[in-house]
Amino acid sequence: MLRYLYADQLHHHPTLARAMFRDRADQFKTRLGWDVTVDAFGEERDAYDDCNPLYVIWETPQGGHGGSMRFLPACGSGPHAGRWRDHETRWHQAFRRRL
């Protein structure tokens, strides 16, 4: 089953959420060797998790975490909004020139 949950809804599925963050730690820190922070509970979280992303979580028939991804806001005051502002402005300017 696919679950679509925002970060502020994860408390409704605590076992699934903990498994997701632990699997992230296993994937990023253990398997890939990335320099990520893993907390005392064995979970990997970063600043983007504080932005109330939408998580798409594959829940196995046994209720476990089979895989997941997250979608971050691309506009407004999100953590990377300013990063793309220049690109968006240039794209709009180029588009207007074609009209």
Short mmCIF file of the C-alpha atoms (twelve columns), coordinates in Angstrom:
data_MODEL
# 
_entry.id   MODEL 
# 
loop_
_atom_site.group_PDB 
_atom_site.id 
_atom_site.type_symbol 
_atom_site.label_atom_id 
_atom_site.label_alt_id 
_atom_site.label_comp_id 
_atom_site.label_asym_id 
_atom_site.label_seq_id 
_atom_site.Cartn_x 
_atom_site.Cartn_y 
_atom_site.Cartn_z 
_atom_site.pdbx_PDB_model_num 
ATOM 1  C CA . MET A 1  0.000  0.000  0.000   1 
ATOM 2  C CA . LEU A 2  1.203  3.511  -0.750  1 
ATOM 3  C CA . ARG A 3  0.685  6.063  1.987   1 
ATOM 4  C CA . TYR A 4  0.828  9.773  1.281   1 
ATOM 5  C CA . LEU A 5  1.672  11.519 4.534   1 
ATOM 6  C CA . TYR A 6  2.926  14.973 5.360   1 
ATOM 7  C CA . ALA A 7  5.530  15.176 8.096   1 
ATOM 8  C CA . ASP A 8  2.972  16.533 10.537  1 
ATOM 9  C CA . GLN A 9  0.886  13.371 9.994   1 
ATOM 10 C CA . LEU A 10 3.640  10.829 10.707  1 
ATOM 11 C CA . HIS A 11 2.646  10.626 14.377  1 
ATOM 12 C CA . HIS A 12 -0.447 8.706  13.218  1 
ATOM 13 C CA . HIS A 13 1.874  5.936  11.945  1 
ATOM 14 C CA . PRO A 14 4.784  5.934  14.440  1 
ATOM 15 C CA . THR A 15 6.102  2.444  13.687  1 
ATOM 16 C CA . LEU A 16 6.149  3.092  9.951   1 
ATOM 17 C CA . ALA A 17 7.795  6.508  10.442  1 
ATOM 18 C CA . ARG A 18 10.541 5.120  12.704  1 
ATOM 19 C CA . ALA A 19 11.235 2.330  10.221  1 
ATOM 20 C CA . MET A 20 11.486 4.865  7.383   1 
ATOM 21 C CA . PHE A 21 14.012 7.046  9.227   1 
ATOM 22 C CA . ARG A 22 16.033 3.985  10.313  1 
ATOM 23 C CA . ASP A 23 16.096 2.681  6.750   1 
ATOM 24 C CA . ARG A 24 17.309 6.086  5.601   1 
ATOM 25 C CA . ALA A 25 20.167 5.844  8.099   1 
ATOM 26 C CA . ASP A 26 21.019 2.377  6.853   1 
ATOM 27 C CA . GLN A 27 20.916 3.471  3.216   1 
ATOM 28 C CA . PHE A 28 22.737 6.789  3.453   1 
ATOM 29 C CA . LYS A 29 25.200 6.269  6.335   1 
ATOM 30 C CA . THR A 30 25.883 2.533  6.265   1 
ATOM 31 C CA . ARG A 31 25.473 1.554  2.630   1 
ATOM 32 C CA . LEU A 32 26.515 4.737  0.813   1 
ATOM 33 C CA . GLY A 33 28.885 6.102  3.462   1 
ATOM 34 C CA . TRP A 34 27.440 9.620  3.274   1 
ATOM 35 C CA . ASP A 35 28.226 12.136 5.997   1 
ATOM 36 C CA . VAL A 36 24.749 12.273 7.536   1 
ATOM 37 C CA . THR A 37 23.689 12.529 11.159  1 
ATOM 38 C CA . VAL A 38 22.101 9.491  12.772  1 
ATOM 39 C CA . ASP A 39 20.452 10.086 16.150  1 
ATOM 40 C CA . ALA A 40 20.495 7.893  19.267  1 
ATOM 41 C CA . PHE A 41 17.476 5.991  17.942  1 
ATOM 42 C CA . GLY A 42 19.304 5.051  14.740  1 
ATOM 43 C CA . GLU A 43 17.244 7.455  12.619  1 
ATOM 44 C CA . GLU A 44 18.510 9.801  9.907   1 
ATOM 45 C CA . ARG A 45 16.766 13.145 9.617   1 
ATOM 46 C CA . ASP A 46 17.826 16.426 8.095   1 
ATOM 47 C CA . ALA A 47 16.640 20.020 7.933   1 
ATOM 48 C CA . TYR A 48 14.314 19.251 5.022   1 
ATOM 49 C CA . ASP A 49 12.266 16.974 7.276   1 
ATOM 50 C CA . ASP A 50 11.380 20.089 9.294   1 
ATOM 51 C CA . CYS A 51 9.708  21.668 6.227   1 
ATOM 52 C CA . ASN A 52 6.656  19.389 6.396   1 
ATOM 53 C CA . PRO A 53 7.453  17.477 3.204   1 
ATOM 54 C CA . LEU A 54 5.049  15.016 1.646   1 
ATOM 55 C CA . TYR A 55 6.306  11.459 2.132   1 
ATOM 56 C CA . VAL A 56 5.183  8.722  -0.226  1 
ATOM 57 C CA . ILE A 57 5.731  5.525  1.735   1 
ATOM 58 C CA . TRP A 58 5.378  1.992  0.460   1 
ATOM 59 C CA . GLU A 59 3.940  0.038  3.382   1 
ATOM 60 C CA . THR A 60 4.460  -3.711 3.065   1 
ATOM 61 C CA . PRO A 61 1.563  -6.123 3.706   1 
ATOM 62 C CA . GLN A 62 3.122  -6.788 7.132   1 
ATOM 63 C CA . GLY A 63 3.018  -3.062 7.949   1 
ATOM 64 C CA . GLY A 64 6.733  -2.425 7.448   1 
ATOM 65 C CA . HIS A 65 8.590  0.181  5.443   1 
ATOM 66 C CA . GLY A 66 9.292  -1.078 1.928   1 
ATOM 67 C CA . GLY A 67 10.583 2.194  0.513   1 
ATOM 68 C CA . SER A 68 9.831  5.885  0.451   1 
ATOM 69 C CA . MET A 69 10.516 9.277  -1.065  1 
ATOM 70 C CA . ARG A 70 9.725  12.812 -0.055  1 
ATOM 71 C CA . PHE A 71 8.542  15.848 -1.951  1 
ATOM 72 C CA . LEU A 72 9.629  19.283 -0.783  1 
ATOM 73 C CA . PRO A 73 7.844  22.550 -1.452  1 
ATOM 74 C CA . ALA A 74 9.335  24.249 -4.505  1 
ATOM 75 C CA . CYS A 75 7.948  27.704 -3.881  1 
ATOM 76 C CA . GLY A 76 7.254  30.027 -1.009  1 
ATOM 77 C CA . SER A 77 9.583  30.035 1.966   1 
ATOM 78 C CA . GLY A 78 10.869 26.474 1.596   1 
ATOM 79 C CA . PRO A 79 14.539 25.732 2.284   1 
ATOM 80 C CA . HIS A 80 15.519 25.783 -1.363  1 
ATOM 81 C CA . ALA A 81 13.137 28.422 -2.709  1 
ATOM 82 C CA . GLY A 82 15.906 30.993 -3.117  1 
ATOM 83 C CA . ARG A 83 18.161 28.464 -4.796  1 
ATOM 84 C CA . TRP A 84 15.902 28.256 -7.841  1 
ATOM 85 C CA . ARG A 85 14.655 31.852 -7.902  1 
ATOM 86 C CA . ASP A 86 17.383 33.014 -10.325 1 
ATOM 87 C CA . HIS A 87 16.741 30.096 -12.668 1 
ATOM 88 C CA . GLU A 88 13.002 30.710 -12.593 1 
ATOM 89 C CA . THR A 89 13.439 34.417 -13.271 1 
ATOM 90 C CA . ARG A 90 15.750 33.752 -16.221 1 
ATOM 91 C CA . TRP A 91 13.334 31.150 -17.595 1 
ATOM 92 C CA . HIS A 92 10.417 33.590 -17.408 1 
ATOM 93 C CA . GLN A 93 12.463 36.326 -19.077 1 
ATOM 94 C CA . ALA A 94 13.475 33.987 -21.916 1 
ATOM 95 C CA . PHE A 95 9.863  32.821 -22.304 1 
ATOM 96 C CA . ARG A 96 8.557  36.401 -22.500 1 
ATOM 97 C CA . ARG A 97 11.113 37.266 -25.182 1 
ATOM 98 C CA . ARG A 98 9.681  34.482 -27.347 1 
ATOM 99 C CA . LEU A 99 6.155  35.945 -27.145 1 
# 
